[in-house]
Amino acid sequence: MSSLTFGTDTAKEKYQEFLEEYTEYKDDETSIQKASNLSSSAWHLVDWCFEDFKSIHNFVKISDFRETLYPNCESLKIMHDLANAKKHKNLTRPKANLKNTKKHNGAFSREFSSEFDISYLEIELDNGTKLSFEEEIDKVKAFWETYFFDK
């Protein structure tokens, strides 16, 4: 069987790539490039799982499969929007109601807890809620750990 992905041919292998990117991101948590790449990997795992585990989940349409994942990890919707905004610039079917993203430059170093004004990658929702990319990707990582642990 030929490969168009340089040897990453299964969802589990794609998950391992995600974990490697996650580790690289955690070494530089305000890197926009690393966060952007990581959000894309986190989101595209949905597609890989849909294809690899069809005999387990029995969904014909990927949209139906996605809808079963969101209740277990709402942060996947954020990854969807970030990944698609990176690829297409504009979102035609947003899932998370994102308003803006930016790098917040805090007054304190990241050695302090998030209770201080530290630098972080900020995600602002339409309702004004501000989220940390780091916290959202941690939720997604925990979701994928559970998903693959159960397979």
CORDA-V881081 format. One record per backbone hydrogen bond with DSSP energy under -0.5 kcal/mol. CO is the residue of the C=O (numbers start at 1). NH is the residue of the N-H. E is the energy in kcal/mol with one decimal. If there is no record, write none. Layout:
BEGIN
CO;NH;E / CO;NH;E
END
This chain:
BEGIN
5;8;-1.6 / 7;9;-1.1 / 10;14;-2.3 / 11;15;-2.5 / 12;16;-1.9 / 13;17;-1.9 / 14;18;-2.3 / 15;19;-2.4 / 16;20;-2.0 / 17;21;-2.5 / 18;22;-2.6 / 19;23;-2.2 / 20;24;-2.1 / 21;25;-2.6 / 22;26;-2.6 / 23;27;-0.9 / 24;27;-0.6 / 25;28;-2.2 / 28;31;-2.1 / 30;32;-0.7 / 31;35;-2.3 / 32;36;-2.8 / 33;37;-2.5 / 34;38;-2.4 / 35;39;-2.6 / 36;40;-1.7 / 37;41;-2.3 / 38;42;-2.9 / 39;43;-2.1 / 40;44;-2.7 / 41;45;-1.2 / 43;46;-1.9 / 44;48;-1.9 / 45;49;-2.8 / 46;50;-2.4 / 47;51;-2.1 / 48;52;-2.8 / 49;53;-2.3 / 51;54;-0.8 / 53;56;-1.3 / 53;57;-2.5 / 54;58;-2.3 / 61;65;-1.6 / 62;66;-2.8 / 63;67;-1.8 / 64;68;-0.9 / 65;68;-1.0 / 65;69;-0.8 / 66;69;-1.3 / 66;70;-1.7 / 67;71;-0.6 / 69;72;-1.4 / 69;73;-1.1 / 70;73;-0.7 / 73;76;-1.8 / 74;77;-1.5 / 74;78;-0.7 / 75;79;-2.0 / 76;80;-2.5 / 77;81;-2.2 / 78;82;-2.7 / 79;83;-2.8 / 80;84;-2.5 / 81;85;-2.3 / 82;86;-2.0 / 83;87;-1.8 / 84;88;-3.0 / 85;89;-2.0 / 88;90;-2.1 / 90;92;-0.5 / 97;126;-2.7 / 100;124;-3.4 / 102;104;-0.7 / 102;122;-3.2 / 103;105;-0.6 / 104;106;-0.9 / 104;120;-1.8 / 108;119;-0.7 / 109;112;-1.8 / 113;116;-2.0 / 116;118;-1.8 / 117;107;-0.7 / 117;108;-3.0 / 120;104;-3.1 / 120;122;-0.7 / 121;133;-2.9 / 122;102;-2.1 / 123;131;-3.5 / 124;99;-3.5 / 124;100;-1.8 / 125;128;-2.1 / 129;125;-2.8 / 129;131;-0.5 / 131;123;-2.7 / 132;136;-2.1 / 133;137;-3.1 / 134;138;-1.8 / 135;139;-1.6 / 136;140;-1.9 / 137;141;-2.7 / 138;142;-2.2 / 139;143;-2.1 / 140;144;-2.7 / 141;145;-2.5 / 142;146;-2.0 / 143;147;-2.6 / 144;148;-2.8 / 145;149;-2.2 / 146;150;-1.8 / 148;151;-0.7
END
